[in-house]
Amino acid sequence: MAQVYDSIQLAHVAEALEDMDGSQRTARWAGTHEATALEFAREWIADCGWADDVDARLLTDAQVRRGVERHYDGGWRALMYDALL
């Protein structure tokens, strides 16, 4: 599922996020770039005050997503957008 992110144009990011309705195209796009978003999220968690006692490298992907949903302004969707810009 996880693949390496090379580069993506802003227009493709915006188009994919606008289409976050469960379509196959969006699911494919999100899956392709999930590794990049998870890496970005772990770096963000490591820098956050609420996670001072947490080693972000040891968190599962599900734990990372839950932390992002709770603490990142805009949740997972916003983090995916920010990670790929």
C-alpha positions in Angstrom: 0.0 0.0 0.0 2.7 2.5 0.9 4.7 3.9 -1.9 7.4 6.5 -2.1 6.3 10.1 -3.0 8.3 11.8 -5.7 6.5 15.0 -6.7 3.0 16.1 -7.3 1.5 19.3 -8.6 -0.7 21.4 -6.4 -3.6 21.0 -8.9 -3.5 17.2 -8.5 -3.5 17.5 -4.7 -6.5 19.9 -4.7 -8.4 17.8 -7.2 -7.8 14.6 -5.2 -8.8 16.2 -1.9 -12.0 17.7 -3.4 -12.9 14.2 -4.6 -12.6 12.6 -1.2 -15.9 10.8 -1.6 -14.7 7.3 -1.6 -14.2 7.0 -5.3 -11.6 4.5 -6.5 -9.5 7.3 -8.0 -9.2 9.0 -4.7 -8.6 5.8 -2.8 -5.7 5.0 -5.2 -4.3 8.5 -4.9 -4.5 8.5 -1.1 -2.9 5.0 -0.8 -0.1 6.0 -3.1 0.9 9.0 -0.9 0.0 7.6 2.5 3.6 6.7 3.3 4.6 10.3 2.8 1.8 11.6 5.0 2.6 9.1 7.8 6.2 10.2 7.7 5.2 13.8 7.9 2.8 13.0 10.7 5.5 11.3 12.7 7.8 14.2 12.3 5.0 16.6 13.4 4.2 14.4 16.4 7.8 14.4 17.5 7.8 18.2 17.4 4.5 18.6 19.3 4.2 19.4 23.0 1.3 17.0 23.5 3.5 14.1 22.5 6.7 14.9 24.5 6.7 11.5 26.2 6.0 9.6 23.0 8.5 8.1 20.5 6.6 8.7 17.3 8.7 6.1 15.4 7.1 3.4 17.6 3.5 4.4 17.0 1.4 2.2 14.7 -0.1 3.9 11.6 -3.5 3.8 13.3 -2.2 5.5 16.4 -0.6 8.2 14.2 -3.9 8.8 12.4 -5.8 9.0 15.7 -3.3 11.6 17.1 -3.6 13.6 13.9 -7.4 13.6 14.0 -7.4 14.8 17.6 -4.6 17.4 17.5 -3.9 18.5 13.9 -6.1 21.4 12.7 -8.2 19.9 10.0 -7.4 16.3 10.9 -5.9 13.7 8.6 -7.3 15.3 5.4 -5.5 18.6 6.2 -2.3 16.8 7.1 -2.3 14.8 3.8 -2.7 18.1 1.9 0.1 19.8 3.9 2.4 16.8 3.6 2.2 16.7 -0.2 2.6 20.5 -0.9 
